[in-house]
């Protein structure tokens, strides 16, 4: 009897902790789109959101390479600061390249407050010297958050050199 009472109590507490998450499509929101650039037949530079406010947003798949070159759209609640974990990286279809070559990756967390009805997209520049990723307002083409930059293996002796900026496209 005691076990049943404890089980019921735990079930009630578990259900009380579950609050309905509002559907962002019904609230004032902005849109954030991942982008990519097909560099050649083996390499795709991908700029994407990994997490929004600490919650992973990418689908879980048994073969992560299947996510290369796919652009996802994320809705962000407008008027509230949002923390985004973003990355830009050179992804290779070839297993040998994925295992042996410099991944050329920029990764970090940025914060900004989206405006209702606005559309934003991730852009970046991937190079052996320096890789960067940032978020742009699609209407103004201006960055809306800090740029994440990571020096690459070829950066020794090339400090402060910015590569030619390339932006992703769907």
Buried (B, 14 or more C-beta within 10 A) or exposed (E): EEEEEEEEEEEEEEEEEEEEEEEBEEEEBBBBBBBBBEBEEBBBBBBBBBBBBEEEBBEEEEEEEEBBBEBEEBBBBBEEEBEBBBBBBBBBBEEEBBEEBEBBBBBBBBEBBBBEEBBBBBBBBBBBBBBBBBBBBEEEEEBBBEBBBBBBEBBEEBEEEEBEEBBBEE
